[in-house]
Amino acid sequence: MRFADCFDPVGRVHGLPTFPWRLAPDGLATRRQLRALGLRPGGQDIAGQVLRPRRRRGPLTAFLYRIDRAKPVRPMTEARAAALAKANAARRTCPVCRRDAGYVIPASLGACVPCADSDSSRAA
């Protein structure tokens, strides 16, 4: 994909107004940029996209949303904070020894490091 293919402000080729990476017009932002401003898309349609060409793969795409239509981020409630804490605790709890590992247990191991090491030494 060439740089020229990434510039289509009318949206003839991709169906959406398309801009090169880092050259989106003022008033449009990605989800991450909205979040940094304390905003969220709020159900609005995608207003455009930014494409970044890559050599051997398809281009990276970031969708753009209008800042003036964005809504404020919903505040964190006590119930949501408690649910998030419970979910994070479950990710840290070893299923073998049932202790809090103090870190998120890697899916590749399936258990905390001491339990995974003892299982691998028994298998050898």
Long-range contacts (C-beta under 8 A, 24 or more apart in sequence): 1-51, 1-53, 1-54, 1-58, 1-59, 2-53, 3-53, 5-51, 5-53, 6-51, 6-52, 6-53, 6-59, 11-48, 14-49, 16-46, 16-47, 16-48, 16-49, 17-47, 17-48, 17-49, 18-48, 18-49, 18-50, 18-51, 19-48, 19-49, 19-50, 19-51, 19-64, 20-50, 20-51, 20-52, 21-50, 21-51, 21-52, 21-60, 22-50, 23-50, 24-48, 24-50, 24-64, 27-66, 27-67, 27-68, 28-64, 28-65, 28-66, 28-67, 29-64, 29-65, 29-67, 29-70, 30-62, 30-63, 30-64, 30-65, 31-63, 31-65, 34-65, 34-67, 34-70, 35-73, 37-67, 37-70, 38-72, 38-73, 39-67, 39-70, 39-71, 39-72, 39-73, 40-70, 40-71, 40-72, 40-73, 40-74, 41-65, 41-70, 41-71, 42-69, 42-70, 42-71, 44-69, 44-70
